[in-house]
Amino acid sequence: MFGDLFEEDFSFISTNHCGKGKKLKARDSEPPAPRDFTNLSGIKNQGGTCYLNSLLQTLLFTPEFRGNALFSLGPEELGTLDDSGKPDAKVRIIPLQLQRLFAQLLLLDQQAASTTDLTESFGWNSHEEMRQHDVQELNRILFSALETSLVGTSGHDLINRLYHGIVVNQIVCKECKNISERQEDFLDLTVAVKGVAGLEEALWNMYVEEEYFENENLYRCGACDKLVEASKSAKLRKLPPFLTISLLRFNFDFEKCERYKETSCYTFPIQINLRPFCEQTEMDDSEYMYELFSVIIHKGGCYGGHYHVYIRDVDELGNWQLQEEEDGLIEDKDLRESENAKEIENPLAVLKGILSEEESKPIPVDQLGQKLLEKKGVSWNKKYRKQYGALRKYLQNHPQIFQFSPDENKVGLKEKRKLPFKSGSQGQALQSSPQKNDIQWNSEKKPARLRDSSAGCHWFDLNDSKVQPIKEEDIENQFQGKESAYMLFYRKSQLKRPLEARGNPRYQIPEHLLNEMNAANTELQKKRADCDSANNGIDLHLHLSSCYKFHNGALHPSLTWKESVVDLTIDRRKKLGDLRQSVFQMLESWEGDMILSLAKPLPAGLHLYQILDGDELTLDGIGLGDGADVFVWNGKEVGGTKVMTGPDHEPVVINVLRLAEYNEGGKGQHFTESQHVFSCSTELGDLRRALAPSGGIILKNVSGPDKEAKNWEVFLEEDMKETVKSVGLMDGCSVLILDSHDQSFVNVSSGNLTAFTYDISWLQVKNFCRTEEEEKQVKITATIETVMSDIKMKAIRALQLEEELANDSCLRPVSGNGKLLSPVPEDYTVKEAELKMGSLLGLCHGKAPASTQLFLYFIVGSDQNASPEMEIVVEETASVKE
């Protein structure tokens, strides 16, 4: 639909979520965030529609367009969206969708509205929505589409009525005084930026300055029928209620053959008197006074960027409040430093300040750079070059302020001259029009200060979904640079709003849209309440002491886990007292004190930590998260047994290895393995007395439970006062107990075992027998001389499978891609089976092949990929035919 001028900068797209919580729904199902403190709604960016959003917000905040024109058209003229699917119905989709969008922006309690339905009414597809276009071009096309849609309705002249103006071009013959004129209609005026100080100078050049036909460039007069001297000029013949001005920021460099963006300073006033540019000037000043109410801003270059818009809230629909200053008064020194810092940030003010001290005498450009360094303590190249380019180039880009000598080696300030007219709010009498060379449009030290022309009306920055208040003087920041004004919207000062419109977003909205928005807000409130409950609800697992017993250092359920635990869902913002009350109500038979303790399931069983205390504290405040385990008891004992709580009494499961009394496999040294539970505060001396009452030594596997165990370390006598926790014994760690008769295998002085251990380590076994249980995986302690049949039996016990399974099962290595390899003969050792420590084995149905048998894979058919792979065990002596 439009020229592909820009690509969108997506960093400006904001995202919002309903809240933080465990149960995040799909984003589409979450309700949109409510409006923020400004009470104004933004518009979602569909991927590249910031230009559309900026224009739609401008139209929304044009109350005469919104209310007097658009909302005045009822269903009898536009039809209804419900009838859009009926073949004979006359439905004007674009104005209906625009009405609906405006109603949502005014009344629907959401941070940002969607334009999807509106863009679909334009006939846009998803690709069109992702492409960014020029906002000026969109403005004209949208107006054209609206006019077409409204043909035959009372709103057929809506656009003409509000935005249509007329320019008249005249050529006056110097001899016969004949006037030839041509009239042009406009909906917006395009004005130059390059080489112009601001809007007023641009309008003066267009509608006051005359072009002369003389010397060799003569004009053929129709009345004289000959070439004559003549003058050409243009004037505004008809002023619209709303004046739209497009700034020609984008130009083409014919030498470089490329587009570029004009970023030089370009001022525009809050109020402007258009009398000097009009054909008829005899009316009262109020007829020519206009007020700025919208500035569309483009950030970026000519091949990429982003649009947002500054808007004056004419009907005072939004809450305007700037961020408060920090508490306390600002010291004078800090204030001065802040002002100096701001001045250093603005190179235009700095350079003008330096040159103004030279009494209008030009100085060499190099000397100007030196004076900048002396006065501000910073060089041009270090502070400004990256953003503004070289100093000379920057000076040349501001010809309205700086003037070079003929050889361009020296620079000074241009002389101050009077403005050709005043455009104050009272519309003082115009001064006589001077020659163009005497005009100084930007003669002050700072750009023309914007005034607060309407005390009660405030400005907002509407940037897609984000809306924030701004000060009127912030508009000055958009006079120049990569983020600068691109379109200006003025309204006649005579246009006054009725009192009933002030602060009333419902004003002039049709009844059917009011009802639709009321229903939508009710639905939004319900969705937000549901979302709030879902995102703040936490599931707690309540463990009831009556269903537990304490043994082997931890709490264990007397019944099944399901029967011992009660699940409770509660809002995390509720207080601990509320939780206690809920538990009391669930357990009507509870007697005596009720203590709630935070619990945690450990490998040894359930362990209790701190008591939850402070009934006035919120659950979130005391750290109760989703899935937390809470033990309900009397705070002293469980089943008559005193329970020690807290991190100092955590139970630790330790694997205890001992030398076997005989060699089952006939090869190497074998070990027995058992698991024991100790409190982490148990001293090693107590642990030794429990495990080796007749004396002996303890060795720790220093490689840890999840690594190959090749290093063993002896705990010395001086270690016996250390605790299980302080020496680093954790769940799954292994210790080796050597009784007195085994100690000949240990070199106690070096703290290492001799070679009889054959590198004690781990193998992993996974259950592939397809029982009701899901596939589980266990770790089995082994050495390179451990026999595979022993590993299989240990795995069956660790997996808690029936021991009869040993007669119909085998161990098969699992490859890196998960394939089960050939079964390992049960009389092989780990070394003979060529298994690496830490290898994964599968416990599978079927018997391993004997030493006289082969295990083969085969497929049926010629397509290896399509045919399933099958297995067979055959005797080595079998023929191929067999």
C-alpha positions in Angstrom: 0.0 0.0 0.0 2.9 2.4 0.8 6.5 2.8 -0.2 8.8 0.6 1.9 10.7 3.5 3.4 11.6 2.2 6.8 12.2 -0.9 8.8 10.9 -0.9 12.4 13.2 -0.6 15.4 11.6 -3.3 17.7 13.3 -2.0 20.9 10.4 0.3 21.5 7.8 -2.5 21.7 6.8 -3.1 25.2 5.5 -6.3 26.7 3.3 -6.8 29.7 2.4 -9.8 31.8 -0.3 -10.2 34.3 2.0 -11.0 37.2 4.8 -13.2 38.5 3.8 -16.7 39.5 4.2 -20.3 38.9 1.0 -20.8 36.8 1.7 -18.5 33.9 -0.9 -19.1 31.2 -0.3 -18.7 27.5 0.1 -15.0 26.8 -3.0 -14.8 24.6 -5.2 -16.1 27.5 -3.8 -13.5 30.0 -5.9 -10.3 30.4 -4.2 -7.1 29.3 -2.5 -5.0 31.9 -4.8 -2.1 33.2 -4.1 1.5 32.5 -1.3 3.2 34.5 -1.5 6.3 36.5 -2.0 8.6 33.5 -5.3 6.8 32.8 -4.6 7.0 29.1 -4.4 4.0 26.8 -1.5 3.3 24.4 -1.8 1.2 21.2 0.0 -2.1 20.7 2.6 -2.3 18.0 1.8 -5.1 15.5 5.4 -5.3 14.5 5.9 -2.2 12.4 2.8 0.0 13.0 4.3 2.8 15.3 3.6 5.3 12.4 -0.1 4.2 12.4 -0.3 4.4 16.2 1.0 7.9 16.3 -1.5 9.1 13.7 -4.4 7.4 15.4 -3.6 8.9 18.8 -3.5 12.3 17.1 -6.9 11.8 15.6 -8.3 10.5 18.9 -7.0 13.6 20.7 -8.7 15.8 18.1 -12.0 15.9 19.9 -13.9 17.6 17.0 -12.8 14.7 14.7 -13.5 12.1 17.4 -16.8 13.3 18.7 -18.5 15.9 16.5 -17.7 14.0 13.3 -17.0 10.3 13.8 -19.2 9.5 16.8 -22.1 11.4 15.4 -22.5 8.8 12.7 -24.9 6.1 13.9 -25.8 2.5 12.9 -28.5 3.8 10.6 -25.9 5.4 8.4 -22.8 3.1 8.9 -24.6 -0.2 9.6 -23.2 -2.6 12.2 -20.3 -4.9 12.5 -22.6 -7.8 13.3 -24.1 -7.4 9.8 -20.8 -7.4 8.0 -21.2 -11.0 7.0 -24.6 -10.6 5.4 -24.5 -10.3 1.6 -27.0 -7.5 1.1 -26.0 -5.4 4.2 -24.4 -2.0 3.6 -21.7 -1.9 6.3 -19.0 0.8 6.3 -16.3 -1.2 8.0 -13.5 1.4 8.3 -15.4 4.1 10.2 -17.1 1.4 12.4 -13.8 -0.1 13.4 -12.3 3.4 14.0 -15.3 4.2 16.2 -14.8 1.0 18.2 -11.0 1.6 18.5 -11.6 5.1 19.8 -14.2 3.9 22.3 -11.6 1.3 23.6 -8.9 3.9 23.9 -11.2 6.2 25.8 -13.0 3.7 28.1 -11.5 0.2 28.1 -9.4 -0.4 31.2 -6.3 -1.7 29.5 -2.8 -0.4 29.0 -2.9 -0.7 25.2 -5.5 -1.4 22.6 -5.1 -3.5 19.5 -5.4 -2.2 16.0 -5.7 -5.6 14.4 -9.4 -5.3 13.5 -8.9 -1.8 12.1 -5.9 -2.9 9.9 -7.9 -5.9 8.7 -10.6 -3.4 7.6 -7.9 -1.7 5.5 -7.3 -5.0 3.8 -3.8 -5.4 5.3 -2.3 -8.8 5.8 0.3 -9.8 8.4 3.1 -8.9 6.0 1.7 -5.4 5.5 1.5 -4.9 9.3 5.2 -5.8 9.7 6.2 -3.2 7.1 6.7 0.4 8.3 5.6 3.3 6.1 5.7 7.0 6.1 3.2 8.6 8.5 2.6 11.6 6.2 1.6 9.3 3.3 -0.6 7.2 5.7 -2.3 10.4 6.8 -3.4 11.2 3.2 -4.4 7.6 2.4 -6.4 7.1 5.6 -8.3 10.4 5.0 -9.0 9.2 1.4 -10.2 5.8 2.6 -12.5 7.5 5.2 -14.0 9.9 2.6 -14.7 6.9 0.3 -16.3 5.0 3.1 -18.5 7.9 4.2 -19.9 8.7 0.7 -23.7 9.0 1.0 -23.7 9.7 4.8 -23.9 12.9 6.7 -20.2 12.5 7.3 -19.3 12.6 3.6 -17.5 16.0 4.1 -15.9 15.1 7.5 -12.3 15.4 6.2 -13.1 18.5 4.1 -14.8 20.2 7.0 -11.9 19.8 9.4 -8.7 19.7 7.3 -9.4 21.3 3.9 -7.6 24.5 3.0 -6.9 26.4 -0.1 -3.6 28.0 -1.4 -3.8 30.5 -4.3 -0.8 31.1 -6.6 -0.8 34.4 -8.4 1.3 35.9 -11.2 1.0 39.8 -11.6 2.1 41.4 -14.9 4.2 44.5 -14.3 2.8 46.2 -17.4 -0.9 45.6 -17.5 -1.3 44.6 -13.9 -3.3 41.5 -15.1 -3.5 38.8 -12.4 -3.3 35.2 -13.3 -4.1 32.8 -10.5 -4.3 29.1 -9.8 -6.0 27.6 -6.8 -4.8 24.5 -5.0 -6.6 22.4 -2.3 -4.6 20.9 0.6 -5.2 18.6 3.6 -1.6 19.2 4.8 1.2 21.6 4.0 4.7 20.3 3.3 7.4 22.8 4.4 11.2 22.8 3.9 13.7 22.1 6.7 17.0 22.3 4.9 18.6 25.8 5.3 15.6 27.1 7.3 15.7 28.1 10.9 12.1 27.2 11.7 8.5 26.9 10.7 7.9 30.7 10.6 10.8 31.3 8.2 9.6 28.4 6.0 6.1 29.8 5.8 7.5 33.3 5.1 9.5 31.9 2.2 6.5 30.1 0.9 3.7 32.7 1.3 5.3 36.1 1.7 8.5 36.2 -0.5 7.8 36.9 -4.1 9.6 35.4 -7.1 10.4 37.8 -9.9 10.5 37.1 -13.7 13.0 39.6 -15.1 16.0 40.0 -17.4 16.3 36.8 -19.4 13.7 35.0 -17.3 10.5 36.7 -18.5 6.8 35.7 -18.2 4.4 35.5 -21.2 1.3 37.5 -20.2 -1.9 36.3 -21.7 -3.4 39.8 -21.6 -0.4 41.5 -23.2 0.4 38.5 -25.4 4.1 39.1 -24.9 7.1 38.4 -22.6 7.0 40.8 -19.7 8.4 41.3 -16.2 6.1 39.8 -13.5 6.0 38.7 -9.9 4.9 35.4 -8.6 3.6 34.7 -5.0 1.4 32.3 -3.1 -1.1 33.0 -0.2 -3.3 31.0 2.0 -6.9 31.7 0.8 -8.8 29.4 3.2 -7.6 28.2 6.6 -8.9 24.9 7.9 -9.9 24.4 11.6 -7.0 22.0 11.9 -3.7 22.7 10.1 -1.4 19.7 9.5 2.2 20.5 8.6 4.7 17.9 7.3 8.4 18.8 7.7 10.6 17.8 4.8 13.2 16.0 6.9 14.1 13.4 4.2 16.0 14.6 1.2 18.1 13.2 -1.6 21.8 13.9 -2.1 22.3 13.9 -5.8 26.1 13.9 -5.5 26.1 10.8 -3.3 22.9 9.4 -4.9 21.5 8.5 -1.5 18.7 9.6 0.8 19.5 11.4 4.1 17.7 12.8 7.0 17.9 16.6 7.8 18.7 16.8 11.5 19.5 20.5 11.9 17.7 22.7 14.4 14.2 23.6 13.3 12.0 25.6 15.7 8.2 25.8 15.8 6.0 27.8 18.2 3.2 26.6 20.5 1.1 29.4 19.2 1.3 30.9 15.7 -0.4 33.8 13.9 -1.0 33.0 10.3 -2.2 36.4 9.2 1.1 37.3 7.3 0.6 34.3 5.1 -3.1 34.8 4.2 -4.7 36.5 1.3 -7.4 38.1 3.4 -6.0 39.9 6.4 -8.8 42.2 7.5 -10.4 39.9 10.0 -9.8 39.9 13.8 -6.5 38.4 15.0 -8.4 35.5 16.6 -9.3 34.2 13.1 -5.6 33.6 12.4 -4.4 32.2 15.7 -3.5 28.5 16.0 -2.3 26.3 18.9 0.0 23.3 18.6 -1.6 20.1 20.0 0.3 17.2 18.4 3.9 16.6 17.3 4.7 13.3 15.6 8.4 12.5 16.2 10.7 10.3 14.1 13.7 8.7 15.7 16.4 7.2 13.6 17.7 7.7 10.0 16.0 7.6 6.6 16.3 3.8 6.3 15.2 2.8 9.8 13.6 4.2 12.9 10.6 4.6 15.1 7.7 7.0 15.5 6.0 8.3 18.7 3.9 11.4 19.4 3.7 14.3 21.8 0.0 15.2 22.4 -1.7 18.0 24.3 -4.7 16.6 26.2 -7.3 19.2 25.1 -10.2 17.6 27.0 -8.0 16.8 30.1 -8.8 13.1 30.0 -5.5 12.0 31.5 -3.8 12.3 34.9 -0.7 14.5 34.5 1.9 14.1 37.2 5.6 14.2 36.7 8.0 12.1 38.9 8.5 13.9 42.2 12.0 15.2 43.0 13.9 13.2 45.6 13.2 14.3 49.2 15.2 17.2 50.5 16.3 20.5 49.0 19.0 20.6 46.2 22.0 22.5 47.3 22.9 25.6 45.3 26.2 24.0 44.4 24.6 20.8 43.0 22.1 23.0 41.1 24.9 25.0 39.5 26.8 21.8 38.6 23.7 20.3 37.1 23.1 23.5 35.0 26.7 23.5 33.9 26.4 19.8 32.9 23.3 20.5 30.8 25.1 23.4 29.1 28.0 21.2 28.2 25.5 18.7 26.8 24.2 21.3 24.4 27.0 22.2 21.9 24.9 25.0 20.3 24.6 26.9 23.6 28.3 26.4 24.4 29.6 27.7 21.0 27.2 30.6 21.0 28.2 31.5 24.5 31.9 31.5 23.5 31.4 33.6 20.4 29.1 36.1 22.1 32.0 37.0 24.3 34.0 38.0 21.2 31.8 41.1 20.6 30.7 39.7 17.2 34.3 39.6 16.0 35.0 36.4 13.9 37.7 34.1 15.3 39.5 31.2 13.6 37.7 27.9 13.8 40.8 26.2 15.5 40.8 29.0 18.1 37.1 28.3 18.8 38.0 24.7 19.6 40.8 25.8 21.9 38.5 28.2 23.8 36.0 25.4 24.2 38.7 23.3 25.8 39.8 26.1 28.1 36.3 27.1 29.3 34.6 23.7 29.6 37.6 21.4 30.2 36.6 19.1 27.4 37.6 19.1 23.7 35.1 19.0 20.8 36.5 15.7 19.5 36.2 13.9 22.8 32.7 15.2 23.8 30.8 15.9 20.6 32.4 14.5 17.5 30.8 11.1 17.7 27.3 12.5 17.8 27.6 15.8 15.9 30.6 15.2 13.6 33.5 17.6 13.0 33.4 21.1 14.5 33.6 22.9 11.2 30.8 20.7 9.7 28.6 21.4 12.7 29.1 25.1 12.4 28.2 24.9 8.6 25.0 22.9 9.5 23.7 25.9 11.4 24.0 28.8 8.9 21.2 30.7 10.7 23.4 31.1 13.7 27.0 31.0 12.6 28.6 33.1 9.8 31.9 32.2 8.1 34.3 34.6 6.6 34.7 34.5 2.8 37.7 32.2 3.1 35.8 30.0 5.6 38.7 30.1 8.1 36.9 32.3 10.7 33.5 32.1 12.2 31.3 34.4 14.2 27.6 34.9 15.2 25.2 36.4 12.7 24.0 39.9 13.6 20.8 40.1 15.5 17.9 41.4 13.5 14.2 42.0 14.3 11.7 39.4 13.5 9.4 40.2 10.6 6.3 39.8 12.8 5.3 38.8 16.3 3.2 35.8 16.9 2.3 36.2 20.6 -0.8 34.9 22.2 -2.5 38.3 21.9 -1.7 38.7 18.2 -0.1 42.1 18.2 0.0 44.2 15.1 2.3 43.0 12.4 5.5 44.7 11.5 6.3 45.7 8.0 7.7 42.9 6.0 11.5 43.4 5.6 13.7 42.0 2.9 14.6 38.3 3.3 18.2 39.1 4.0 17.3 41.1 7.1 15.4 38.2 8.6 16.8 36.6 11.7 14.5 33.8 12.7 16.5 32.3 15.6 18.3 35.2 17.1 18.1 34.3 20.8 20.8 32.4 22.7 18.4 29.4 23.0 15.8 28.2 20.6 12.5 30.0 20.8 11.0 29.1 24.2 7.7 27.3 24.1 5.2 28.8 26.4 2.5 27.2 28.4 -0.3 28.7 26.4 -3.1 26.8 28.1 -2.8 26.2 31.8 -5.1 23.2 32.3 -4.0 21.3 29.3 -1.0 19.0 29.6 1.3 17.1 27.3 1.8 13.4 27.1 4.3 11.2 25.2 2.4 8.3 23.6 4.9 5.7 22.5 3.0 2.6 21.3 1.9 0.9 24.5 3.7 3.3 26.8 2.1 6.7 27.9 4.0 9.1 30.1 3.5 12.8 31.0 6.0 15.4 29.8 6.6 19.1 30.2 5.7 21.5 27.5 9.4 22.6 27.3 10.4 19.0 26.5 9.1 19.7 23.0 12.2 21.8 22.4 14.3 18.6 22.6 12.6 17.6 19.3 13.8 20.7 17.4 16.9 18.9 16.1 18.9 15.6 16.0 18.2 12.1 15.1 15.0 12.1 17.2 13.1 15.2 15.9 9.7 16.5 14.9 8.3 15.2 11.7 4.7 16.3 11.6 3.0 19.2 13.4 -0.7 19.5 14.1 -2.3 22.9 15.0 -5.9 23.7 15.9 -7.6 27.1 15.7 -7.4 28.9 19.1 -11.1 29.8 18.6 -12.1 26.1 19.0 -13.3 25.9 22.6 -14.4 22.7 24.3 -17.7 22.5 26.2 -17.5 22.2 30.0 -19.2 18.8 29.9 -16.4 17.4 27.7 -13.6 18.2 30.3 -12.4 15.1 32.0 -15.3 13.1 30.5 -14.1 10.3 28.2 -17.7 9.1 27.7 -18.7 12.4 26.1 -20.5 11.9 22.7 -19.8 8.2 22.6 -22.9 6.3 21.1 -24.9 4.3 23.6 -24.2 0.9 21.9 -20.5 1.5 22.2 -20.9 2.6 25.9 -22.7 -0.7 26.6 -20.1 -2.7 24.7 -17.2 -1.1 26.7 -19.1 -1.6 30.0 -19.5 -5.3 29.3 -15.9 -5.6 28.2 -14.6 -3.9 31.4 -16.7 -6.3 33.5 -15.2 -9.3 31.6 -11.7 -7.8 32.1 -12.2 -7.4 35.8 -13.3 -11.1 36.1 -10.3 -12.3 34.0 -7.9 -10.2 36.1 -9.3 -11.6 39.3 -8.9 -15.1 37.9 -5.4 -14.4 36.7 -4.5 -12.7 40.0 -5.7 -15.8 41.9 -3.9 -18.2 39.6 -0.6 -16.3 39.7 -0.7 -15.7 43.5 -2.1 -19.1 44.5 0.5 -21.5 45.9 0.1 -25.2 46.5 1.3 -26.4 49.9 1.8 -30.0 50.9 0.6 -30.4 54.5 2.2 -33.4 56.2 0.2 -34.5 59.3 2.2 -35.8 62.2 -0.5 -38.4 63.0 0.4 -40.1 59.8 4.2 -40.2 60.4 6.7 -42.1 62.5 10.3 -41.2 63.2 13.0 -43.9 62.6 16.5 -44.1 61.1 17.1 -40.4 61.6 14.1 -39.1 59.6 10.3 -39.0 59.4 8.6 -41.6 57.3 4.8 -41.9 56.4 3.0 -44.7 58.2 0.6 -45.0 55.3 1.1 -44.2 51.6 2.4 -40.8 50.7 -1.0 -39.9 49.2 -2.8 -40.7 52.5 -0.2 -38.9 54.6 -0.2 -35.6 52.7 -3.0 -33.0 52.3 -2.7 -30.5 49.5 -3.9 -26.9 50.2 -4.0 -24.0 47.7 -3.8 -20.6 49.3 -3.1 -17.0 48.2 0.6 -16.2 48.9 -0.5 -12.7 50.1 -2.5 -14.1 52.9 -1.1 -14.1 56.4 0.3 -17.1 58.4 -2.7 -16.8 60.7 -5.0 -17.3 57.8 -3.0 -20.5 56.9 -3.2 -21.8 60.5 -7.0 -21.1 60.5 -7.4 -23.0 57.2 -5.5 -26.0 58.6 -7.7 -25.9 61.8 -10.8 -26.0 59.7 -9.5 -28.9 57.6 -8.5 -30.9 60.8 -11.6 -30.5 62.9 -10.4 -33.2 65.4 -7.0 -31.5 66.1 -6.4 -31.0 69.8 -3.7 -29.0 71.6 -1.1 -26.7 70.2 -0.6 -26.6 66.4 3.0 -25.9 65.2 3.7 -25.5 61.5 7.3 -26.3 60.5 8.9 -26.0 57.1 9.9 -29.5 55.9 12.0 -30.9 53.1 12.0 -34.4 51.7 15.6 -35.8 51.7 16.9 -39.1 50.6 16.8 -40.3 54.2 13.2 -39.2 54.7 11.3 -36.0 55.7 13.3 -33.5 57.8 12.0 -30.5 59.7 13.5 -27.0 59.6 12.4 -23.7 61.2 9.0 -23.2 62.9 6.8 -20.8 60.9 6.1 -18.0 63.3 4.4 -14.6 63.1 0.7 -14.8 62.3 0.6 -11.3 61.0 3.3 -11.9 58.3 2.3 -12.8 54.8 3.1 -16.3 53.4 5.3 -14.6 50.7 7.1 -12.6 53.4 8.1 -15.7 55.4 9.4 -17.4 52.3 6.6 -20.0 51.6 6.7 -20.7 47.9 4.7 -22.9 45.6 5.2 -26.6 46.4 6.5 -26.0 49.9 6.2 -28.9 52.4 4.7 -27.9 55.8 4.7 -30.4 58.8 1.7 -30.0 61.2 2.6 -31.2 64.7 2.9 -30.2 68.4 6.4 -29.0 68.1 8.0 -31.6 70.4 7.6 -35.2 69.3 6.1 -37.5 66.7 4.6 -40.8 67.8 6.3 -40.5 71.2 9.8 -39.9 69.7 11.5 -36.5 70.1 12.4 -35.0 66.8 15.5 -32.9 66.2 15.0 -30.1 63.7 17.0 -27.6 61.8 19.9 -27.7 59.3 22.4 -28.9 62.0 20.5 -32.2 62.3 19.9 -33.0 58.6 20.0 -36.8 58.0 22.7 -37.9 55.5 22.6 -41.2 53.6 26.1 -42.8 53.4 27.1 -45.8 51.3 29.2 -48.1 53.5 31.6 -50.5 51.8 33.4 -53.4 53.5 35.7 -56.2 52.3 33.8 -59.4 51.6 34.6 -62.4 53.7 35.1 -64.6 50.6 35.7 -64.1 46.9 32.4 -64.9 45.2 33.6 -64.5 41.6 37.0 -66.1 42.1 38.8 -63.0 40.7 40.0 -59.9 42.4 38.7 -58.4 45.7 35.0 -58.0 46.4 33.0 -55.7 48.7 29.7 -55.7 50.4 27.6 -52.4 50.3 25.0 -51.1 52.7 23.4 -47.7 53.4 23.3 -46.0 56.8 21.8 -42.7 57.9 23.6 -40.3 60.2 22.9 -36.7 61.4 25.2 -34.3 59.6 26.3 -33.1 63.1 27.5 -36.7 64.0 31.2 -36.7 64.9 33.4 -39.1 62.9 34.4 -40.8 66.2 30.7 -41.7 66.8 30.3 -42.8 63.2 33.4 -45.1 63.5 32.1 -46.6 66.8 28.7 -47.3 65.1 30.2 -48.9 62.0 33.4 -50.5 63.4 32.8 -51.2 67.1 35.9 -53.4 67.3 38.1 -50.8 65.9 39.3 -50.0 62.4 39.8 -47.1 60.0 37.5 -45.2 57.6 38.3 -44.1 54.1 36.4 -41.4 52.1 35.9 -41.5 48.4 37.2 -38.0 47.6 36.0 -38.0 44.0 32.4 -37.6 45.1 29.3 -39.7 44.4 28.9 -38.6 40.8 32.4 -39.1 39.5 34.7 -42.1 39.0 35.9 -43.1 42.4 39.6 -43.7 42.0 40.9 -41.7 45.0 40.4 -42.8 48.6 41.5 -40.9 51.6 42.0 -42.2 55.2 40.4 -40.3 58.0 43.1 -39.9 60.6 42.7 -40.0 64.4 42.8 -36.2 64.7 39.7 -36.1 62.3 37.5 -38.0 64.7 36.2 -34.8 66.4 35.1 -33.4 63.0 31.4 -33.8 62.0 29.9 -35.6 59.0 29.1 -32.2 57.5 32.5 -30.5 58.1 34.4 -33.3 56.3 32.1 -33.0 53.3 30.1 -36.3 53.5 26.8 -35.8 51.7 24.0 -37.9 50.5 25.4 -40.7 48.3 29.0 -40.4 49.4 30.8 -43.7 50.0 33.1 -44.6 52.9 35.1 -47.8 53.2 35.4 -49.5 56.6 38.5 -51.6 57.1 38.6 -53.7 60.2 41.9 -54.3 62.0 42.7 -57.5 59.9 42.2 -55.6 56.7 44.5 -52.7 57.4 47.5 -54.5 55.8 46.1 -53.3 52.5 46.4 -49.7 53.4 49.5 -47.5 53.5 48.3 -45.3 56.3 51.2 -42.9 56.0 50.3 -41.9 52.4 46.6 -42.2 53.1 46.0 -44.3 50.0 44.7 -47.8 49.3 47.0 -50.4 47.6 46.0 -51.9 44.3 43.6 -54.5 45.7 40.7 -52.1 45.2 41.0 -52.2 41.4 39.7 -48.6 41.2 36.4 -48.7 43.0 33.8 -46.8 41.0 30.3 -46.7 39.6 28.2 -48.2 36.9 24.7 -47.0 36.0 21.9 -49.5 35.5 18.5 -48.5 34.0 15.4 -50.6 34.2 14.1 -51.7 30.7 12.0 -54.6 31.9 8.8 -52.6 31.3 7.1 -53.2 34.7 4.4 -51.0 36.0 7.1 -48.7 37.4 8.5 -46.1 35.1 12.0 -46.6 33.9 14.3 -45.9 36.8 18.1 -45.6 37.0 20.4 -46.6 39.8 24.2 -46.4 40.5 26.0 -49.6 41.5 29.4 -49.7 43.2 31.9 -51.9 41.3 35.5 -52.5 40.4 37.1 -53.5 37.2 37.1 -57.1 38.6 33.4 -57.2 39.7 31.5 -60.0 38.0 28.4 -58.9 35.9 26.1 -61.3 37.7 26.8 -59.5 41.0 26.1 -56.2 39.3 22.8 -57.5 38.0 21.7 -58.7 41.5 22.7 -55.4 43.1 20.7 -53.5 40.4 17.6 -55.7 40.9 17.6 -55.1 44.7 18.3 -51.3 44.2 15.5 -51.1 41.7 13.3 -53.0 44.2 12.4 -55.6 41.6 11.5 -59.2 42.2 14.7 -61.3 42.6 13.1 -64.0 40.4 13.7 -61.7 37.6 17.4 -62.6 37.8 16.7 -65.9 36.0 15.2 -64.1 32.9 17.2 -60.9 32.5 20.5 -59.7 31.3 22.6 -56.5 31.2 23.1 -54.7 27.9 25.3 -51.7 27.4 23.5 -48.6 26.1 25.2 -46.6 23.3 25.4 -42.8 23.2 22.3 -42.6 21.0 20.3 -44.8 23.3 20.6 -48.1 21.4 20.8 -51.4 23.4 23.9 -53.3 22.4 24.7 -57.0 22.7 24.1 -58.5 26.2 27.2 -59.0 28.4 27.9 -62.6 29.5 27.3 -62.9 33.2 30.6 -64.5 34.1 32.5 -61.6 32.6 34.2 -59.1 34.8 33.8 -55.3 34.2 37.3 -55.4 32.7 36.5 -58.3 30.4 33.3 -56.7 29.3 35.4 -53.6 28.3 33.1 -51.3 30.2 34.3 -47.9 31.2 33.5 -46.7 34.7 30.2 -44.7 34.7 28.9 -46.6 31.7 25.1 -47.0 31.3 23.7 -50.6 31.3 20.1 -51.6 30.6 18.5 -54.3 32.6 16.4 -56.2 30.0 14.3 -59.3 29.6 16.0 -62.4 28.1 19.2 -64.3 28.9 22.7 -63.3 27.9 24.3 -65.6 25.3 26.6 -68.3 26.6 30.2 -68.5 25.6 29.3 -70.9 22.7 26.6 -68.5 21.3 26.5 -65.4 19.2 24.1 -62.4 19.5 23.1 -61.1 16.0 21.1 -58.2 14.6 19.1 -58.6 11.3 16.5 -56.9 9.2 14.0 -58.2 6.7 13.9 -56.5 3.3 16.3 -54.3 1.3 15.4 -50.9 2.8 17.5 -50.5 5.9 15.8 -47.3 7.0 12.2 -48.6 6.6 12.7 -52.2 8.0 12.8 -52.7 11.8 15.9 -54.2 13.3 15.5 -57.6 15.0 17.7 -59.7 17.3 18.6 -63.4 17.5 20.9 -65.7 19.6 22.4 -68.6 17.7 25.1 -71.2 18.3 28.5 -70.5 16.9 28.4 -73.8 15.0 25.1 -73.1 13.3 25.1 -72.8 9.5 23.9 -69.7 7.7 20.9 -71.6 6.4 20.0 -72.7 9.9 
